[in-house]
């Protein structure tokens, strides 16, 4: 199976066997709140349809990968680029580390490094952007350390727990990425 390998994790296409874990993650309140995700219960039928759509996607406007920990090949999350605009060369980014015990171990950062190099070097994307809730401090810190810059704030844009929250729009340009990470030690390895 085709995959990209970094220092701590591997990005690979989804497999049908992954859906039991992803179904649990997509229904976990903490994850839903932090990624501003789908707020209604995700059923097995819905997850099956989601899997069918990503496994059969020929739209060329999104790329989704499962994240495996290299220590034990365990599925620990997923990462994606959506809304890929081939003319403007932009893509919307998202990541979920579903396994709590794997958070804070550098796996997410390694997965981002792999995906961004793939986006910039293989897909010729020049700008990756994201939205993060103002209360998601851990994600904001990670994105800032990684080189994302704030582009704006969507005021009172996300409703949660009886109040509206600001959403921060951040971006990373390929030129900024290579200025910050100009080493060659982090090259991704593609494996078939």
VOLOVO-959914 format. One record per residue (C-alpha): residue number from 1; residue in three letters; x, y, z. Coordinates in steps of 0.05 Angstrom, whole numbers. Each point is the difference from the previous one (the first is absolute). Layout:
<rs>
<NUM; "ALA"; <X; Y; Z>>
...
</rs>
This chain:
<rs>
<1; "UNK"; <0; 0; 0>>
<2; "UNK"; <25; 69; -18>>
<3; "UNK"; <20; 43; 60>>
<4; "UNK"; <45; 58; 23>>
<5; "UNK"; <45; -10; 59>>
<6; "UNK"; <31; 51; 46>>
<7; "UNK"; <39; -5; 65>>
<8; "UNK"; <-58; -20; 46>>
<9; "UNK"; <-58; -18; -44>>
<10; "UNK"; <-25; -25; -67>>
<11; "UNK"; <-55; 30; -42>>
<12; "UNK"; <-39; -51; -40>>
<13; "UNK"; <-66; -4; -36>>
<14; "UNK"; <-60; -20; 42>>
<15; "UNK"; <-22; -72; 5>>
<16; "UNK"; <-70; -25; 15>>
<17; "UNK"; <26; -31; 65>>
<18; "UNK"; <16; 70; 25>>
<19; "UNK"; <-73; 21; 6>>
<20; "UNK"; <-13; -29; 70>>
<21; "UNK"; <54; 46; 30>>
<22; "UNK"; <-18; 61; -41>>
<23; "UNK"; <-74; -9; 18>>
<24; "UNK"; <19; 4; 73>>
<25; "UNK"; <44; 61; -11>>
<26; "UNK"; <-53; 36; -40>>
<27; "UNK"; <-49; -9; 57>>
<28; "UNK"; <48; 21; 56>>
<29; "UNK"; <-23; 67; 29>>
<30; "UNK"; <70; 27; 13>>
<31; "UNK"; <21; -13; -72>>
<32; "UNK"; <-64; 30; -28>>
<33; "UNK"; <10; 63; 42>>
<34; "UNK"; <73; 8; -18>>
<35; "UNK"; <-7; -10; -74>>
<36; "UNK"; <-67; 35; -4>>
<37; "UNK"; <-27; -64; -31>>
<38; "UNK"; <-67; -30; -18>>
<39; "UNK"; <-44; 11; 62>>
<40; "UNK"; <-50; -56; -9>>
<41; "UNK"; <11; -73; 16>>
<42; "UNK"; <37; -37; -56>>
<43; "UNK"; <-32; -68; -11>>
<44; "UNK"; <32; -63; -28>>
<45; "UNK"; <-40; 10; -64>>
<46; "UNK"; <25; 72; -6>>
<47; "UNK"; <72; -21; 12>>
<48; "UNK"; <-7; -54; -53>>
<49; "UNK"; <-25; 51; -50>>
<50; "UNK"; <56; 48; 19>>
<51; "UNK"; <51; -56; -11>>
<52; "UNK"; <-31; -18; -67>>
<53; "UNK"; <5; 73; -21>>
<54; "UNK"; <74; 7; 19>>
<55; "UNK"; <20; -67; -27>>
<56; "UNK"; <-34; 14; -66>>
<57; "UNK"; <15; 75; -4>>
<58; "UNK"; <22; 22; -69>>
<59; "UNK"; <-14; 74; 11>>
<60; "UNK"; <73; 20; 6>>
<61; "UNK"; <-20; 53; 50>>
<62; "UNK"; <20; -38; 64>>
<63; "UNK"; <53; -45; 26>>
<64; "UNK"; <-11; -42; 63>>
<65; "UNK"; <50; -44; 35>>
<66; "UNK"; <-2; -45; 60>>
<67; "UNK"; <56; 12; 51>>
<68; "UNK"; <37; -61; 27>>
<69; "UNK"; <50; 2; 57>>
<70; "UNK"; <66; -31; -24>>
<71; "UNK"; <12; -31; 68>>
<72; "UNK"; <-56; -51; -8>>
<73; "UNK"; <-36; 16; -65>>
<74; "UNK"; <-62; 20; 39>>
<75; "UNK"; <-51; 47; -32>>
<76; "UNK"; <2; 63; 43>>
<77; "UNK"; <-35; 53; -42>>
<78; "UNK"; <-12; 30; -67>>
<79; "UNK"; <23; 61; -39>>
<80; "UNK"; <-27; 34; -62>>
<81; "UNK"; <1; 55; -51>>
<82; "UNK"; <-69; 22; -25>>
<83; "UNK"; <-25; 52; -49>>
<84; "UNK"; <63; -6; -41>>
<85; "UNK"; <-2; 57; -50>>
<86; "UNK"; <46; -17; -58>>
<87; "UNK"; <-2; 70; -30>>
<88; "UNK"; <14; 39; 64>>
<89; "UNK"; <43; -57; 26>>
<90; "UNK"; <-32; 0; 69>>
<91; "UNK"; <-26; -55; 46>>
<92; "UNK"; <-38; -3; 66>>
<93; "UNK"; <34; -42; 54>>
<94; "UNK"; <-25; -42; 57>>
<95; "UNK"; <28; -53; 48>>
<96; "UNK"; <-27; -45; 55>>
<97; "UNK"; <42; -42; 47>>
<98; "UNK"; <-56; -44; 25>>
<99; "UNK"; <39; -42; 49>>
<100; "UNK"; <9; 42; 63>>
<101; "UNK"; <62; -39; 23>>
<102; "UNK"; <35; 20; -66>>
<103; "UNK"; <-11; 75; 7>>
<104; "UNK"; <58; 44; 19>>
<105; "UNK"; <51; -51; -26>>
<106; "UNK"; <19; 36; -64>>
<107; "UNK"; <-41; -45; -45>>
<108; "UNK"; <-46; 56; -23>>
<109; "UNK"; <58; 46; -15>>
<110; "UNK"; <35; -56; -40>>
<111; "UNK"; <-65; -13; -38>>
<112; "UNK"; <-6; 74; -16>>
<113; "UNK"; <72; 1; -25>>
<114; "UNK"; <-14; -59; -46>>
<115; "UNK"; <-66; 28; -26>>
<116; "UNK"; <27; 70; -12>>
<117; "UNK"; <60; -26; -37>>
<118; "UNK"; <-47; -43; -42>>
<119; "UNK"; <-44; 61; -13>>
<120; "UNK"; <57; 46; -18>>
<121; "UNK"; <45; -49; -37>>
<122; "UNK"; <-50; -47; -34>>
<123; "UNK"; <-64; 40; -8>>
<124; "UNK"; <32; 69; -11>>
<125; "UNK"; <-44; 32; 53>>
<126; "UNK"; <28; 68; 21>>
<127; "UNK"; <-44; 15; 61>>
<128; "UNK"; <-32; -43; 53>>
<129; "UNK"; <-52; 31; 45>>
<130; "UNK"; <-41; -21; 60>>
<131; "UNK"; <-51; 22; 51>>
<132; "UNK"; <10; -10; 74>>
<133; "UNK"; <-46; 18; 58>>
<134; "UNK"; <28; 54; 45>>
<135; "UNK"; <-8; -46; 60>>
<136; "UNK"; <43; -56; -31>>
<137; "UNK"; <65; 27; 29>>
<138; "UNK"; <41; -64; -11>>
<139; "UNK"; <-16; 1; -75>>
<140; "UNK"; <14; 74; -6>>
<141; "UNK"; <68; -8; 32>>
<142; "UNK"; <17; -59; -44>>
<143; "UNK"; <-20; 37; -63>>
<144; "UNK"; <38; 63; 20>>
<145; "UNK"; <63; -41; 16>>
<146; "UNK"; <-7; -34; -67>>
<147; "UNK"; <0; 67; -36>>
<148; "UNK"; <-74; 15; -12>>
<149; "UNK"; <-17; 74; 3>>
<150; "UNK"; <-67; 29; 20>>
<151; "UNK"; <-38; 29; -60>>
<152; "UNK"; <-62; 21; 37>>
<153; "UNK"; <-54; -13; 51>>
<154; "UNK"; <-71; -22; -14>>
<155; "UNK"; <-34; 34; 59>>
<156; "UNK"; <-50; -41; 40>>
<157; "UNK"; <-1; -51; -56>>
<158; "UNK"; <-7; -66; 38>>
<159; "UNK"; <-54; -16; 51>>
<160; "UNK"; <17; -47; 56>>
<161; "UNK"; <-25; -10; 71>>
<162; "UNK"; <-48; 58; -2>>
<163; "UNK"; <49; 52; -26>>
<164; "UNK"; <31; 24; -65>>
<165; "UNK"; <74; -7; -12>>
<166; "UNK"; <49; 33; -47>>
<167; "UNK"; <32; -42; -54>>
<168; "UNK"; <71; 17; -21>>
<169; "UNK"; <20; -8; -73>>
<170; "UNK"; <74; -18; -9>>
<171; "UNK"; <43; -15; -60>>
<172; "UNK"; <67; -29; -20>>
<173; "UNK"; <33; 18; -66>>
<174; "UNK"; <48; -49; -32>>
<175; "UNK"; <54; 54; -1>>
<176; "UNK"; <-7; 10; 76>>
<177; "UNK"; <0; -75; 11>>
<178; "UNK"; <66; -9; -37>>
<179; "UNK"; <31; 60; 34>>
<180; "UNK"; <-17; -30; 68>>
<181; "UNK"; <14; -73; -18>>
<182; "UNK"; <56; 4; -51>>
<183; "UNK"; <34; -63; 23>>
<184; "UNK"; <-1; -64; -41>>
<185; "UNK"; <-5; -47; 60>>
<186; "UNK"; <-76; 2; -1>>
<187; "UNK"; <-9; -25; -71>>
<188; "UNK"; <-60; -44; -8>>
<189; "UNK"; <8; -70; -26>>
<190; "UNK"; <-52; -29; -46>>
<191; "UNK"; <-9; -75; 6>>
<192; "UNK"; <-41; -45; -46>>
</rs>
